[in-house]
Amino acid sequence: MNTPPDTAATLYSPDELPVELTAEPALIVSDITGRTSRALDELLPPAEPALRDESPRFAHFPWRNALVKIPGPRTFRRLRLDRNRHKLTAAQQAAAGELRIGVVGLSVGHAISLTLALEGLAGEMRLADFDELELTNMNRIPATLMDIHDNKAVVAARRISEIDPYLTTVVYSGGITTENIDQFLDGLDIVVEECDSFDVKVLVREKCRSRGIPVLMETSDGGTLDVERFDLEPERPLFHGLAGDLQIEDLVGLDRAALTPLAVRVLEPTKVTAPMAASAIELGHTVTAWPQLGGDVLLGGATVAAAVRRLVQGKSLRSGRVRFDRDSWLDGLEDPIDTAVADDGPQAAHSIEPLAPPYEDSRVEAMGDRELVVHAARRAPSAGNQQPWEITSDDDTVTITLDRARTSTLDVEHRASAVAVGAALYNARVAATARGVLDDIEITDDAGTLAGRARLKGLDTGSRSPDAEAELSALLARGTRRGVGDGSPLSAADRSRLHDAASSDRTRLIALTDRRDIDRYASIISRSDRARFLTPELHREMFLELTTDPTAAEGIDVASLDLPPAMAGMLDVLRRADVMALLDEWGGGTALGADAGSRVASSSAVLVLVQRGTAAVDYLRGGIVAEQLWVAAERLGYAVHPMTPTFLYADDDETARALSSNHGDELAALRREMLETWPLAADEAPTIVLRLSRADSPVEVSRRLPVRG
C-alpha cells in the first residue's frame, strides 16, 4: 500500500484538538452541530436518547485547510442516512456499514465509489488507481479543475471523506500489481473492477476467485452490469468463459492490438452498442481510448450500488449479466395520452341499467306491477355492489335467490350476501305494497338455497297505498353518500325514529352518538381498513370491486368514492400489491386506514344493527330491517354510508384470523375490542354498520346487472 498523505480527514475529539491547528490563522472553521441537533429533534421515529449525549468530533480536511465540528459517529450516520429508511431497513443499513469494498480503476470507479459512499453501503473502501486526473477525464469523472494532476484514487478518497469523514478510505495510488494485490484483497467483501488494463482485470479475477470474493463490473456501454459470484461458484470461469479459459500468464507480452479482441469477446460483440463496436476497430487510429459518456458512468454507479444493496438485503444476485440500455428504453417511449385513449376506447357493451337519477314518478308510473317489483328489488344495496342474487318472476311471484358464486373472502358463509337478499326482498315488498298487490312474503332455506319471495295478487288491479308509495319513492332514490360530514349531532327525535325503524322482534339498534364512541369506532375501522389493504387477497378483492368503466354493470365506480384529491392521486399506487407488501414489511400503512377513520369521525352517528341468530335466514331478515333503516335515515335528511369492518361477519376469533394470512391476530383483536366496547347477547350478531352524516356529496345510485331469470 502506498497511501499518500492528505487523502482523508483527521478526526479529533474536543479534548484532543491540537492547539497548533486551531492557532493557524488561515484555517477555515465551521460548526454544523447546531443544525444537526435540531434535525435530530425532528426525526421520526424519535432518535434514541443516547444519540443526544454523544460527544461531537472535529474533522480536519488539510487539502481544504478546513476544520468542521460534526456530530459523533452514530448520530452522524443516523442523520446522514435517515432518508435511506424504507429503502433499507435499519438492520440492512447497519450490515452495509460493515462492508469492506475494493474499487479498482477510479474513472468509472469514481462514480461507483461515490454512490456507494452516498448510500452508506460500505464502512471501508479501498481505492486503487495509478493514473492522474487529466482534462480528458472530465467528461465522466465528477471532479474539478483544482484536482487535475492529482491521483484519481486520491481525488475520489477526498470527495468521499468530505461526504462522510467516518468512512474509512485506503488509497493505492500505484494501482494494482502482482506485488500488492494480496494486501489489497485481504478482508474485502466485494471487489468492483473498473480498470482499463486487461491483464489487471484477469489478475483481479484470478485472485478473487481463489479467495471467494464476488466481482462486479460496469462496462459503461449499454448499461451492462456484470456479476461474478466467485463466493458461490469457486470454479466459475473468468468473464463467464466468454474469453476462454484465460490465465494471467497467457497475457504476458501481448500488445493492445492483441488484447482488444479479447476485450471485445468479453463484451460480447453481437451485443455491444454500435458506437462501442466501431470504436474497437478505431482504437489507435481515430480514437486513443474506449469511449465513455458521463451519463453512462453515473448510471454505472447506480447499478453497482443496486447490486450491493441486494447483497445487503439478502436478495438473489446470481452470476450473470444485465443491460440497462437507456437508448433501448427511450425507443420504447409510450405516450400516456395515447395509452389512455386506447384504454378508454370502445368496449364490449353490457345490458345494464345506467346510474339511476333520483326517483322519477313518470318512469315508475309507466311500469307494470311485476316489472316495478323486480325493478325495486334490483335497486337494493350489496357489499361491493356484487348483486349476489338471481331475480326471477312469473305471473304471481317475484323470487330473489342467493347466488353463492357472487361472493368474496369477507362474505363469511355468505352472510353479507344474505343481508343483500333481505334488502332486495324489503324493496320488493314495499313496491308490491305501493301498488296494492302484495299477498305475502316468504323466506326459505331449502337444501342450502336461500331465497325471499314476494307473492302477488291481482296484478294491475290493486288499491294503492300512499304511505308505501312515499316509501317507494325514497327507496328508489336511495344511494350511498360517502362524503365527509360536518359532525353535527343526531337529534333526540331522529334517534327515536331510527330506533323505531330498526326495531323488530329479532333486531335492535346500537346508535353511537357520543363523540367518544364515534371516535372509538373510527379507530377500529381505521385499523381494520389498514389490515384489509395489507392482506394480499383482501387487497386484490378490494380493487376488483372498483371500476372506472362506464359500461360496467357491477362494482363500485371510483368516482363515487368521493376521495380526497391526495388519495385519488395515489389510487394507482394503492392498487399495487408490491407497495402493500413493502408497507407491511416495514410495519407501516397507518395512512391506509386514515381516510375511513376520518370519515367516521365526521359522522353524526354510527348505527350498528344487531340481529338474533347466525343462520342464513337470520341475516336475510336482518337485511330487511337494514334496508328499512337506511331508507328511514335518508328520509330524515342524512347521508348514509355502510362502513362495516373487515371482521364483521366472523362469529369467532378463529374465523376472524382466517380472513387474513398476515393480520389475522389483529382482526381477531379488533373483533374482541368492538364486542367489549359494545357488548352483544350470546345469541346476537351484527348485521351491518351504517355511518350517518350531514354531507354535501351527491347520492350515488349504483349501476345494475340485467335480470338473469
Secondary structure, 3 states (H helix, E strand, C coil): CCCCCCCCCEEECHHHCCHHHHCCCCCEEEECHHHHHHHHHCCCCCCCHHHHCCCCEEEEECCCCEEEEECCHHHHHHHHCHHHECCECHHHHHHHCCCEEEEECCCHHHHHHHHHHHCCCCCEEEEECCCECCHHHCCCCCCCHHHCCCEHHHHHHHHHHHHCCCCEEEEECCCCCCCCHHHHHCCCCEEEECCCCHHHHHHHHHHHHHHCCCEEEECCCCCEEEEECCCCCCCCCHHHHCCCCCCHHHHCCCCHHHHHHHHHHHHCCCCCCHHHHHHHHHECCCECCCCCCHHHHHHHHHHHHHHHHHHHHCCCCCCEEEECCHHHHHHCCCCHHHHHHHHCCCCCCCCCECCCCCCCHHHHHCCCHHHHHHHHHHCCCCHHHCCCEEEEECCCEEEEEECCCCCCCCCHHHHHHHHHHHHHHHHHHHHHHHCCCEEEEEEEEECCEEEEEEEECCCCCCCCCHHHHHHHHHHHHCCECCCCCCCCCCCHHHHHHHHHHHCCCCEEEEEECCHHHHHHHHHHHHHHHHHHHHCHHHHHHHHHHEECCCCCCCCEEHHHHCCCHHHHHCHHHHCCHHHHHHHHHHCCCHHHHHHHHHHHHCCCEEEEEEEECCCHHHHHHHHHHHHHHHHHHHHCCCEEEECCCCCCCCCCHHHHHHCCCCCHHHHHHHHHHHHHHCCCCCCEEEEEEEEEECCCCCCECCCECCCCC
